Amino acid sequence: MLVDRYCQGWSDPDPLVRERCIRETLAPEATYVDPRTDTLSVEQLLAHISKTVTSRPGATVKRTSNVDIHHNLARFNWQVLLSDGTNLPEGIDFIELEDDHRRIRRIVGFFGPLTSCKR
């Protein structure tokens, strides 16, 4: 599945495998944004992923929900499992797909769960 292959691109310890996963799943002009970064190309995203993987060796990113999709938009939950077995709070990615749904055009990521509003 496209999203699982994309998550592998955030997890594999081999930089060549990570690059292959990202290039297979993202359109060449794909963009990525989350609370800590804003990338405007696959190359920038690969550099960001490399820094992230280096900062938490052995960590893996796993999809934790179904992929909810309509039109060319999708969303899914994910979680980072650190090498010591610690789970970081779950996040959510919203993605825009190419018309044929074979690659991702845009990713918007959020960290942690939404908080309830106080009424």
MMTF fields as JSON, N, C-alpha, C and O atoms, coordinates in Angstrom:
{
  "mmtfVersion": "1.0.0",
  "mmtfProducer": "UNKNOWN",
  "numBonds": 475,
  "numAtoms": 476,
  "numGroups": 119,
  "numChains": 1,
  "numModels": 1,
  "chainsPerModel": [1],
  "groupsPerChain": [119],
  "chainIdList": ["A"],
  "bondAtomList": [4, 2, 8, 6, 12, 10, 16, 14, 20, 18, 24, 22, 28, 26, 32, 30, 36, 34, 40, 38, 44, 42, 48, 46, 52, 50, 56, 54, 60, 58, 64, 62, 68, 66, 72, 70, 76, 74, 80, 78, 84, 82, 88, 86, 92, 90, 96, 94, 100, 98, 104, 102, 108, 106, 112, 110, 116, 114, 120, 118, 124, 122, 128, 126, 132, 130, 136, 134, 140, 138, 144, 142, 148, 146, 152, 150, 156, 154, 160, 158, 164, 162, 168, 166, 172, 170, 176, 174, 180, 178, 184, 182, 188, 186, 192, 190, 196, 194, 200, 198, 204, 202, 208, 206, 212, 210, 216, 214, 220, 218, 224, 222, 228, 226, 232, 230, 236, 234, 240, 238, 244, 242, 248, 246, 252, 250, 256, 254, 260, 258, 264, 262, 268, 266, 272, 270, 276, 274, 280, 278, 284, 282, 288, 286, 292, 290, 296, 294, 300, 298, 304, 302, 308, 306, 312, 310, 316, 314, 320, 318, 324, 322, 328, 326, 332, 330, 336, 334, 340, 338, 344, 342, 348, 346, 352, 350, 356, 354, 360, 358, 364, 362, 368, 366, 372, 370, 376, 374, 380, 378, 384, 382, 388, 386, 392, 390, 396, 394, 400, 398, 404, 402, 408, 406, 412, 410, 416, 414, 420, 418, 424, 422, 428, 426, 432, 430, 436, 434, 440, 438, 444, 442, 448, 446, 452, 450, 456, 454, 460, 458, 464, 462, 468, 466, 472, 470],
  "bondOrderList": [1, 1, 1, 1, 1, 1, 1, 1, 1, 1, 1, 1, 1, 1, 1, 1, 1, 1, 1, 1, 1, 1, 1, 1, 1, 1, 1, 1, 1, 1, 1, 1, 1, 1, 1, 1, 1, 1, 1, 1, 1, 1, 1, 1, 1, 1, 1, 1, 1, 1, 1, 1, 1, 1, 1, 1, 1, 1, 1, 1, 1, 1, 1, 1, 1, 1, 1, 1, 1, 1, 1, 1, 1, 1, 1, 1, 1, 1, 1, 1, 1, 1, 1, 1, 1, 1, 1, 1, 1, 1, 1, 1, 1, 1, 1, 1, 1, 1, 1, 1, 1, 1, 1, 1, 1, 1, 1, 1, 1, 1, 1, 1, 1, 1, 1, 1, 1, 1],
  "groupList": [{"groupName": "MET", "atomNameList": ["N", "CA", "C", "O"], "elementList": ["N", "C", "C", "O"], "formalChargeList": [0, 0, 0, 0], "bondAtomList": [1, 0, 2, 1, 3, 2], "bondOrderList": [1, 1, 2], "singleLetterCode": "M", "chemCompType": "L-PEPTIDE LINKING"}, {"groupName": "LEU", "atomNameList": ["N", "CA", "C", "O"], "elementList": ["N", "C", "C", "O"], "formalChargeList": [0, 0, 0, 0], "bondAtomList": [1, 0, 2, 1, 3, 2], "bondOrderList": [1, 1, 2], "singleLetterCode": "L", "chemCompType": "L-PEPTIDE LINKING"}, {"groupName": "VAL", "atomNameList": ["N", "CA", "C", "O"], "elementList": ["N", "C", "C", "O"], "formalChargeList": [0, 0, 0, 0], "bondAtomList": [1, 0, 2, 1, 3, 2], "bondOrderList": [1, 1, 2], "singleLetterCode": "V", "chemCompType": "L-PEPTIDE LINKING"}, {"groupName": "ASP", "atomNameList": ["N", "CA", "C", "O"], "elementList": ["N", "C", "C", "O"], "formalChargeList": [0, 0, 0, 0], "bondAtomList": [1, 0, 2, 1, 3, 2], "bondOrderList": [1, 1, 2], "singleLetterCode": "D", "chemCompType": "L-PEPTIDE LINKING"}, {"groupName": "ARG", "atomNameList": ["N", "CA", "C", "O"], "elementList": ["N", "C", "C", "O"], "formalChargeList": [0, 0, 0, 0], "bondAtomList": [1, 0, 2, 1, 3, 2], "bondOrderList": [1, 1, 2], "singleLetterCode": "R", "chemCompType": "L-PEPTIDE LINKING"}, {"groupName": "TYR", "atomNameList": ["N", "CA", "C", "O"], "elementList": ["N", "C", "C", "O"], "formalChargeList": [0, 0, 0, 0], "bondAtomList": [1, 0, 2, 1, 3, 2], "bondOrderList": [1, 1, 2], "singleLetterCode": "Y", "chemCompType": "L-PEPTIDE LINKING"}, {"groupName": "CYS", "atomNameList": ["N", "CA", "C", "O"], "elementList": ["N", "C", "C", "O"], "formalChargeList": [0, 0, 0, 0], "bondAtomList": [1, 0, 2, 1, 3, 2], "bondOrderList": [1, 1, 2], "singleLetterCode": "C", "chemCompType": "L-PEPTIDE LINKING"}, {"groupName": "GLN", "atomNameList": ["N", "CA", "C", "O"], "elementList": ["N", "C", "C", "O"], "formalChargeList": [0, 0, 0, 0], "bondAtomList": [1, 0, 2, 1, 3, 2], "bondOrderList": [1, 1, 2], "singleLetterCode": "Q", "chemCompType": "L-PEPTIDE LINKING"}, {"groupName": "GLY", "atomNameList": ["N", "CA", "C", "O"], "elementList": ["N", "C", "C", "O"], "formalChargeList": [0, 0, 0, 0], "bondAtomList": [1, 0, 2, 1, 3, 2], "bondOrderList": [1, 1, 2], "singleLetterCode": "G", "chemCompType": "PEPTIDE LINKING"}, {"groupName": "TRP", "atomNameList": ["N", "CA", "C", "O"], "elementList": ["N", "C", "C", "O"], "formalChargeList": [0, 0, 0, 0], "bondAtomList": [1, 0, 2, 1, 3, 2], "bondOrderList": [1, 1, 2], "singleLetterCode": "W", "chemCompType": "L-PEPTIDE LINKING"}, {"groupName": "SER", "atomNameList": ["N", "CA", "C", "O"], "elementList": ["N", "C", "C", "O"], "formalChargeList": [0, 0, 0, 0], "bondAtomList": [1, 0, 2, 1, 3, 2], "bondOrderList": [1, 1, 2], "singleLetterCode": "S", "chemCompType": "L-PEPTIDE LINKING"}, {"groupName": "PRO", "atomNameList": ["N", "CA", "C", "O"], "elementList": ["N", "C", "C", "O"], "formalChargeList": [0, 0, 0, 0], "bondAtomList": [1, 0, 2, 1, 3, 2], "bondOrderList": [1, 1, 2], "singleLetterCode": "P", "chemCompType": "L-PEPTIDE LINKING"}, {"groupName": "GLU", "atomNameList": ["N", "CA", "C", "O"], "elementList": ["N", "C", "C", "O"], "formalChargeList": [0, 0, 0, 0], "bondAtomList": [1, 0, 2, 1, 3, 2], "bondOrderList": [1, 1, 2], "singleLetterCode": "E", "chemCompType": "L-PEPTIDE LINKING"}, {"groupName": "ILE", "atomNameList": ["N", "CA", "C", "O"], "elementList": ["N", "C", "C", "O"], "formalChargeList": [0, 0, 0, 0], "bondAtomList": [1, 0, 2, 1, 3, 2], "bondOrderList": [1, 1, 2], "singleLetterCode": "I", "chemCompType": "L-PEPTIDE LINKING"}, {"groupName": "THR", "atomNameList": ["N", "CA", "C", "O"], "elementList": ["N", "C", "C", "O"], "formalChargeList": [0, 0, 0, 0], "bondAtomList": [1, 0, 2, 1, 3, 2], "bondOrderList": [1, 1, 2], "singleLetterCode": "T", "chemCompType": "L-PEPTIDE LINKING"}, {"groupName": "ALA", "atomNameList": ["N", "CA", "C", "O"], "elementList": ["N", "C", "C", "O"], "formalChargeList": [0, 0, 0, 0], "bondAtomList": [1, 0, 2, 1, 3, 2], "bondOrderList": [1, 1, 2], "singleLetterCode": "A", "chemCompType": "L-PEPTIDE LINKING"}, {"groupName": "HIS", "atomNameList": ["N", "CA", "C", "O"], "elementList": ["N", "C", "C", "O"], "formalChargeList": [0, 0, 0, 0], "bondAtomList": [1, 0, 2, 1, 3, 2], "bondOrderList": [1, 1, 2], "singleLetterCode": "H", "chemCompType": "L-PEPTIDE LINKING"}, {"groupName": "LYS", "atomNameList": ["N", "CA", "C", "O"], "elementList": ["N", "C", "C", "O"], "formalChargeList": [0, 0, 0, 0], "bondAtomList": [1, 0, 2, 1, 3, 2], "bondOrderList": [1, 1, 2], "singleLetterCode": "K", "chemCompType": "L-PEPTIDE LINKING"}, {"groupName": "ASN", "atomNameList": ["N", "CA", "C", "O"], "elementList": ["N", "C", "C", "O"], "formalChargeList": [0, 0, 0, 0], "bondAtomList": [1, 0, 2, 1, 3, 2], "bondOrderList": [1, 1, 2], "singleLetterCode": "N", "chemCompType": "L-PEPTIDE LINKING"}, {"groupName": "PHE", "atomNameList": ["N", "CA", "C", "O"], "elementList": ["N", "C", "C", "O"], "formalChargeList": [0, 0, 0, 0], "bondAtomList": [1, 0, 2, 1, 3, 2], "bondOrderList": [1, 1, 2], "singleLetterCode": "F", "chemCompType": "L-PEPTIDE LINKING"}],
  "groupTypeList": [0, 1, 2, 3, 4, 5, 6, 7, 8, 9, 10, 3, 11, 3, 11, 1, 2, 4, 12, 4, 6, 13, 4, 12, 14, 1, 15, 11, 12, 15, 14, 5, 2, 3, 11, 4, 14, 3, 14, 1, 10, 2, 12, 7, 1, 1, 15, 16, 13, 10, 17, 14, 2, 14, 10, 4, 11, 8, 15, 14, 2, 17, 4, 14, 10, 18, 2, 3, 13, 16, 16, 18, 1, 15, 4, 19, 18, 9, 7, 2, 1, 1, 10, 3, 8, 14, 18, 1, 11, 12, 8, 13, 3, 19, 13, 12, 1, 12, 3, 3, 16, 4, 4, 13, 4, 4, 13, 2, 8, 19, 19, 8, 11, 1, 14, 10, 6, 17, 4],
  "groupIdList": [1, 2, 3, 4, 5, 6, 7, 8, 9, 10, 11, 12, 13, 14, 15, 16, 17, 18, 19, 20, 21, 22, 23, 24, 25, 26, 27, 28, 29, 30, 31, 32, 33, 34, 35, 36, 37, 38, 39, 40, 41, 42, 43, 44, 45, 46, 47, 48, 49, 50, 51, 52, 53, 54, 55, 56, 57, 58, 59, 60, 61, 62, 63, 64, 65, 66, 67, 68, 69, 70, 71, 72, 73, 74, 75, 76, 77, 78, 79, 80, 81, 82, 83, 84, 85, 86, 87, 88, 89, 90, 91, 92, 93, 94, 95, 96, 97, 98, 99, 100, 101, 102, 103, 104, 105, 106, 107, 108, 109, 110, 111, 112, 113, 114, 115, 116, 117, 118, 119],
  "secStructList": [7, 2, 2, 2, 2, 2, 2, 2, 6, 6, 6, 7, 1, 7, 2, 2, 2, 2, 2, 2, 2, 2, 2, 2, 2, 3, 3, 3, 3, 3, 3, 3, 3, 3, 6, 6, 3, 3, 3, 1, 1, 2, 2, 2, 2, 2, 2, 2, 2, 2, 2, 2, 2, 2, 2, 1, 6, 6, 7, 3, 3, 3, 3, 7, 1, 7, 7, 3, 3, 3, 6, 6, 3, 3, 3, 3, 3, 3, 3, 3, 3, 7, 6, 6, 1, 7, 5, 7, 7, 7, 3, 3, 3, 3, 3, 3, 3, 7, 6, 6, 1, 1, 1, 3, 3, 3, 3, 3, 3, 3, 7, 1, 7, 7, 7, 7, 7, 7, 7],
  "xCoordList": [0.841, 0.0, 0.883, 1.937, 0.447, 1.19, 1.596, 2.758, 0.656, 0.944, 1.934, 2.807, 1.822, 2.773, 4.173, 5.151, 4.278, 5.592, 6.165, 7.363, 5.325, 5.749, 6.254, 7.304, 5.531, 5.971, 7.307, 8.145, 7.51, 8.797, 9.922, 11.044, 9.624, 10.607, 11.04, 12.081, 10.263, 10.613, 11.289, 11.756, 11.346, 11.729, 12.97, 13.716, 13.203, 14.279, 15.634, 15.889, 16.514, 17.833, 18.75, 19.712, 18.469, 19.306, 18.866, 17.732, 19.735, 19.336, 18.933, 18.108, 19.496, 19.117, 17.704, 16.954, 17.344, 15.977, 14.997, 13.938, 15.345, 14.47, 14.229, 13.094, 15.303, 15.156, 14.282, 13.433, 14.476, 13.673, 12.186, 11.322, 11.901, 10.506, 9.883, 8.758, 10.608, 10.072, 9.901, 8.87, 10.877, 10.769, 9.671, 9.064, 9.414, 8.341, 6.956, 6.006, 6.834, 5.515, 5.17, 3.996, 6.165, 5.909, 6.144, 7.074, 5.286, 5.487, 6.748, 7.081, 7.447, 8.692, 8.517, 9.441, 7.351, 7.108, 6.418, 5.927, 6.376, 5.659, 6.213, 7.41, 5.302, 5.676, 5.255, 4.361, 5.926, 5.654, 5.759, 6.683, 4.803, 4.846, 4.345, 3.384, 5.011, 4.546, 4.933, 5.516, 4.632, 4.924, 6.402, 6.718, 7.305, 8.738, 9.45, 10.577, 8.809, 9.511, 8.54, 7.337, 9.084, 8.33, 9.263, 10.22, 8.991, 9.867, 9.143, 7.934, 9.907, 9.334, 9.766, 9.474, 10.463, 10.892, 11.155, 11.287, 11.225, 11.549, 12.941, 13.165, 13.868, 15.238, 15.251, 15.939, 14.498, 14.43, 13.789, 14.232, 12.755, 12.119, 13.085, 13.162, 13.822, 14.802, 15.852, 16.256, 16.299, 17.262, 16.652, 17.317, 15.391, 14.699, 14.539, 14.781, 14.129, 13.976, 15.315, 15.372, 16.378, 17.712, 18.084, 18.597, 17.831, 18.099, 17.235, 17.709, 15.978, 15.056, 15.496, 15.52, 15.844, 16.275, 17.57, 17.73, 18.484, 19.743, 19.49, 20.203, 18.48, 18.21, 17.504, 17.492, 16.923, 16.254, 16.515, 15.613, 17.754, 18.115, 17.237, 16.922, 16.85, 16.047, 14.558, 13.785, 14.14, 12.712, 12.004, 12.602, 10.731, 9.922, 8.623, 8.093, 8.133, 6.851, 5.867, 6.116, 4.75, 3.739, 2.388, 2.009, 1.67, 0.292, -0.553, -0.426, -1.426, -2.227, -3.734, -4.54, -4.102, -5.52, -5.676, -4.698, -6.918, -7.196, -6.86, -6.749, -6.7, -6.526, -7.914, -8.585, -8.323, -9.632, -9.422, -8.655, -10.108, -9.842, -11.138, -12.106, -11.129, -12.187, -11.566, -10.659, -12.076, -11.529, -10.015, -9.606, -9.209, -7.746, -7.136, -5.965, -7.922, -7.481, -7.577, -8.452, -6.657, -6.676, -6.108, -5.438, -6.4, -5.84, -5.587, -6.255, -4.603, -4.302, -3.541, -2.82, -3.72, -2.964, -1.686, -1.621, -0.681, 0.603, 1.185, 0.754, 2.164, 2.821, 4.29, 4.635, 5.128, 6.554, 6.819, 6.439, 7.476, 7.921, 9.435, 10.155, 9.921, 11.358, 12.013, 11.336, 13.325, 14.043, 13.93, 14.096, 13.649, 13.504, 12.079, 11.773, 11.207, 9.829, 8.843, 7.641, 9.316, 8.438, 7.67, 8.247, 6.355, 5.531, 5.41, 5.087, 5.667, 5.409, 3.921, 3.259, 3.379, 1.953, 1.633, 2.45, 0.438, -0.007, -0.135, -0.491, 0.153, -0.026, -0.99, -1.476, -1.263, -2.133, -1.532, -1.035, -1.586, -1.174, -2.382, -3.214, -2.457, -3.423, -2.621, -1.611, -3.062, -2.305, -3.205, -4.399, -2.577, -3.224, -2.554, -1.329, -3.362, -2.849, -2.915, -3.709, -2.057, -2.198, -3.525, -4.123, -3.995, -5.304, -5.446, -6.538, -4.35, -4.427, -4.194, -4.217, -3.971, -3.764, -2.511, -2.4, -1.578, -0.369, 0.755, 1.666, 0.69, 1.714, 1.108, 0.02, 1.853, 1.428, 1.977, 3.154, 1.107, 1.483, 1.814, 2.668, 1.116, 1.281, 0.973, 0.054, 1.754, 1.54, 1.51, 2.374, 0.506, 0.405, 0.296, -0.67, 1.294, 1.343, 1.081, 1.461, 0.42, 0.169, 0.654, 0.56, 1.172, 1.68, 0.662, 0.06, 0.477, -0.365, -1.838, -2.248, -2.649, -4.103, -4.664, -4.036, -5.835, -6.541, -7.006, -7.344, -7.026, -7.544, -9.03, -9.476, -9.77, -11.188, -11.358, -10.569, -12.391, -12.666, -13.483, -14.255, -13.304, -14.05, -15.267, -15.175, -16.388, -17.654, -18.211, -19.267],
  "yCoordList": [-1.183, 0.0, 1.243, 1.269, 2.256, 3.493, 4.119, 4.479, 4.248, 4.9, 4.083, 4.66, 2.779, 1.951, 2.056, 2.088, 2.111, 2.282, 3.652, 3.775, 4.673, 6.011, 5.983, 6.556, 5.33, 5.225, 4.487, 4.83, 3.481, 2.787, 3.758, 3.611, 4.748, 5.768, 6.617, 7.272, 6.619, 7.319, 6.381, 6.837, 5.088, 4.107, 3.293, 2.924, 3.01, 2.085, 2.677, 3.845, 1.893, 2.422, 2.664, 3.425, 2.035, 2.17, 3.404, 3.447, 4.404, 5.626, 5.379, 6.115, 4.365, 4.069, 3.499, 3.809, 2.669, 2.133, 3.263, 3.353, 4.124, 5.26, 6.117, 6.489, 6.421, 7.25, 6.563, 7.209, 5.282, 4.55, 4.597, 4.822, 4.382, 4.428, 5.794, 5.887, 6.844, 8.199, 8.543, 9.092, 8.236, 8.556, 7.742, 8.22, 6.523, 5.705, 6.227, 6.074, 6.829, 7.203, 8.681, 9.046, 9.531, 10.962, 11.426, 10.98, 12.327, 12.984, 13.846, 14.317, 14.061, 14.846, 16.238, 16.759, 16.843, 18.198, 18.197, 19.235, 17.058, 16.929, 17.868, 18.153, 18.341, 19.175, 18.477, 17.63, 18.856, 18.272, 19.382, 20.195, 19.41, 20.379, 19.705, 18.936, 20.003, 19.6, 20.727, 21.713, 20.622, 21.736, 22.134, 23.231, 21.259, 21.551, 21.867, 22.362, 21.588, 21.79, 22.084, 21.842, 22.604, 22.906, 22.61, 23.349, 21.531, 21.173, 21.396, 21.191, 21.819, 22.167, 21.215, 21.457, 20.132, 19.166, 17.822, 17.737, 16.795, 15.464, 15.482, 14.852, 16.188, 16.257, 16.882, 16.387, 17.961, 18.593, 17.65, 17.579, 16.93, 15.984, 14.864, 14.468, 14.348, 13.296, 13.779, 13.024, 15.024, 15.586, 15.681, 15.385, 16.094, 16.185, 14.799, 14.62, 13.819, 12.453, 11.931, 11.287, 12.191, 11.734, 12.297, 11.569, 13.585, 14.195, 13.558, 13.299, 13.308, 12.711, 11.303, 10.951, 10.496, 9.121, 9.107, 8.274, 10.015, 10.115, 10.484, 10.018, 11.317, 11.765, 10.712, 10.813, 9.716, 8.645, 7.296, 6.712, 6.81, 5.562, 4.392, 4.24, 3.574, 2.396, 2.65, 1.706, 3.899, 4.214, 3.821, 3.827, 3.48, 3.157, 3.953, 4.275, 4.255, 4.937, 3.916, 3.303, 3.742, 2.771, 3.452, 4.303, 3.064, 3.515, 2.826, 1.619, 3.59, 3.035, 3.12, 2.845, 3.494, 3.574, 3.118, 2.923, 2.957, 2.788, 4.094, 5.138, 4.041, 5.248, 5.661, 4.929, 6.832, 7.388, 8.261, 9.224, 7.924, 8.624, 9.012, 8.253, 10.202, 10.629, 11.625, 12.381, 11.602, 12.408, 12.156, 11.0, 13.149, 12.965, 13.291, 13.661, 13.157, 13.489, 12.26, 11.411, 12.189, 11.066, 11.523, 12.55, 10.724, 10.962, 9.614, 8.621, 9.611, 8.395, 8.778, 9.775, 7.958, 8.128, 7.31, 6.289, 7.775, 7.085, 7.266, 8.128, 6.446, 6.541, 6.15, 5.284, 6.803, 6.486, 5.568, 5.867, 4.447, 3.521, 3.658, 3.36, 4.113, 4.269, 2.912, 1.928, 2.863, 1.584, 0.94, -0.274, 1.724, 1.16, 0.67, 0.24, 0.74, 0.282, 1.375, 1.116, 2.583, 3.706, 4.169, 4.36, 4.346, 4.923, 6.425, 6.865, 7.199, 8.632, 8.849, 7.954, 10.016, 10.26, 10.101, 10.414, 9.614, 9.398, 10.724, 11.743, 10.706, 11.872, 11.555, 10.43, 12.559, 12.37, 13.105, 14.224, 12.462, 13.095, 13.217, 12.313, 14.352, 14.583, 14.622, 15.32, 13.883, 13.846, 14.166, 13.869, 14.783, 15.016, 14.093, 14.066, 13.341, 12.364, 12.892, 13.778, 12.324, 12.594, 12.019, 11.204, 12.43, 12.005, 10.49, 9.962, 9.779, 8.316, 7.607, 6.377, 8.369, 7.865, 7.001, 6.222, 7.121, 6.299, 6.957, 6.277, 8.292, 8.988, 10.158, 10.643, 10.585, 11.665, 12.99, 13.101, 13.986, 15.32, 16.274, 17.152, 16.076, 17.0, 16.27, 15.453, 16.569, 15.973, 17.094, 17.971, 17.054, 17.981, 17.11, 16.365, 17.21, 16.379, 17.16, 18.324, 16.498, 17.055, 16.052, 14.845, 16.538, 15.695, 15.653, 16.671, 14.482, 14.344, 14.42, 14.818, 14.027, 14.045, 15.463, 16.349, 15.651, 16.91, 16.982, 15.961, 18.159, 18.329, 18.707, 19.312, 18.346, 18.677, 20.153, 20.759, 20.733, 22.132, 22.21, 21.305, 23.305, 23.507, 24.348, 25.413, 23.857, 24.577, 25.106, 25.739],
  "zCoordList": [0.0, 0.0, 0.0, 0.636, -0.711, -0.881, 0.458, 0.645, 1.377, 2.662, 3.484, 4.132, 3.475, 4.231, 3.652, 4.399, 2.348, 1.707, 2.062, 2.318, 2.079, 2.489, 3.934, 4.225, 4.84, 6.239, 6.335, 7.169, 5.49, 5.471, 5.132, 5.618, 4.3, 3.96, 5.14, 5.08, 6.208, 7.443, 8.449, 9.492, 8.152, 9.16, 8.837, 9.744, 7.58, 7.226, 7.586, 7.291, 8.22, 8.591, 7.391, 7.499, 6.262, 5.07, 4.278, 3.801, 4.129, 3.416, 1.96, 1.42, 1.326, -0.063, -0.14, -1.066, 0.833, 0.882, 1.189, 0.567, 2.145, 2.469, 1.224, 0.925, 0.51, -0.688, -1.731, -2.345, -1.937, -2.916, -2.525, -3.372, -1.236, -0.76, -1.017, -1.509, -0.687, -0.839, -2.312, -2.701, -3.12, -4.548, -5.243, -6.201, -4.772, -5.355, -4.972, -5.74, -3.818, -3.307, -3.475, -3.417, -3.682, -3.823, -5.252, -5.923, -5.701, -6.989, -6.895, -5.808, -7.995, -7.95, -7.347, -6.722, -7.527, -7.016, -5.653, -5.211, -4.991, -3.719, -2.655, -2.605, -1.805, -0.665, 0.616, 0.621, 1.714, 3.027, 4.057, 4.018, 4.98, 6.071, 7.341, 7.313, 8.454, 9.778, 10.725, 10.276, 12.02, 12.919, 13.001, 13.462, 12.56, 12.693, 11.386, 11.405, 10.246, 8.98, 7.857, 7.964, 6.791, 5.58, 4.412, 4.182, 3.67, 2.561, 1.243, 1.134, 0.245, -1.047, -2.166, -3.337, -1.802, -2.808, -2.133, -0.912, -2.937, -2.418, -1.799, -0.766, -2.409, -1.874, -0.479, 0.414, -0.288, 1.032, 2.043, 3.19, 1.634, 2.55, 2.905, 4.069, 1.933, 2.227, 3.22, 4.104, 3.089, 4.045, 5.436, 6.428, 5.514, 6.803, 7.429, 8.623, 6.618, 7.133, 7.632, 8.68, 6.912, 7.33, 8.698, 9.547, 8.918, 10.228, 11.308, 12.415, 10.992, 11.961, 12.328, 13.507, 11.34, 11.584, 12.4, 13.292, 12.1, 12.846, 14.306, 15.195, 14.557, 15.921, 16.774, 18.001, 16.136, 16.885, 16.202, 15.6, 16.302, 15.626, 16.066, 17.247, 15.098, 15.39, 15.505, 15.668, 15.426, 15.518, 14.228, 13.152, 14.347, 13.178, 13.208, 14.271, 12.032, 11.875, 11.315, 10.277, 12.013, 11.598, 11.445, 12.25, 10.402, 10.233, 11.294, 11.496, 11.986, 13.078, 12.814, 13.703, 11.613, 11.259, 9.816, 9.094, 9.422, 7.999, 7.297, 7.94, 5.999, 5.2, 4.726, 3.999, 5.149, 4.794, 3.561, 3.602, 2.458, 1.203, 0.502, 0.479, -0.064, -0.989, -1.949, -1.601, -3.149, -4.228, -4.299, -4.406, -4.246, -4.262, -2.9, -2.813, -1.852, -0.502, 0.388, 0.218, 1.34, 2.285, 3.62, 3.722, 4.637, 5.968, 6.623, 6.334, 7.512, 8.261, 9.524, 9.559, 10.562, 11.808, 11.728, 11.042, 12.435, 12.503, 13.89, 14.656, 14.197, 15.493, 15.326, 14.523, 16.095, 16.116, 17.297, 18.43, 17.022, 18.055, 18.157, 17.205, 19.326, 19.531, 19.737, 20.036, 19.576, 19.67, 21.045, 21.163, 22.095, 23.439, 23.722, 24.834, 22.699, 22.856, 23.224, 23.294, 23.459, 23.799, 22.566, 21.496, 22.733, 21.666, 21.894, 22.997, 20.864, 20.935, 20.67, 20.145, 21.022, 20.773, 19.283, 18.417, 19.016, 17.648, 16.907, 17.499, 15.626, 14.775, 13.65, 13.529, 12.827, 11.673, 10.485, 10.615, 9.326, 8.082, 7.172, 7.082, 6.504, 5.443, 4.151, 4.067, 3.151, 1.909, 0.723, 0.708, -0.263, -1.541, -2.543, -2.656, -3.262, -4.211, -5.637, -5.956, -6.49, -7.915, -8.382, -7.681, -9.555, -10.055, -10.141, -9.934, -10.445, -10.557, -9.221, -9.163, -8.154, -6.784, -6.659, -5.712, -7.581, -7.529, -6.733, -6.262, -6.584, -5.805, -5.05, -5.36, -4.054, -3.161, -3.678, -4.02, -3.728, -4.19, -3.033, -3.156, -1.908, -0.777, 0.508, 0.564, 1.559, 2.88, 3.904, 3.91, 4.768, 5.897, 7.144, 7.308, 8.02, 9.216, 10.484, 10.606, 11.435, 12.757, 13.788, 13.568, 14.914, 15.993, 17.128, 17.469, 17.703, 18.89, 18.592, 17.501, 19.588, 19.41, 19.528, 20.107, 18.979, 19.187, 20.626, 21.225, 21.177, 22.523, 22.442, 21.467, 23.463, 23.502, 23.768, 24.494, 23.18, 23.47, 24.745, 25.062, 25.471, 26.719, 26.409, 25.799, 26.835, 26.574, 27.852, 27.85]
}
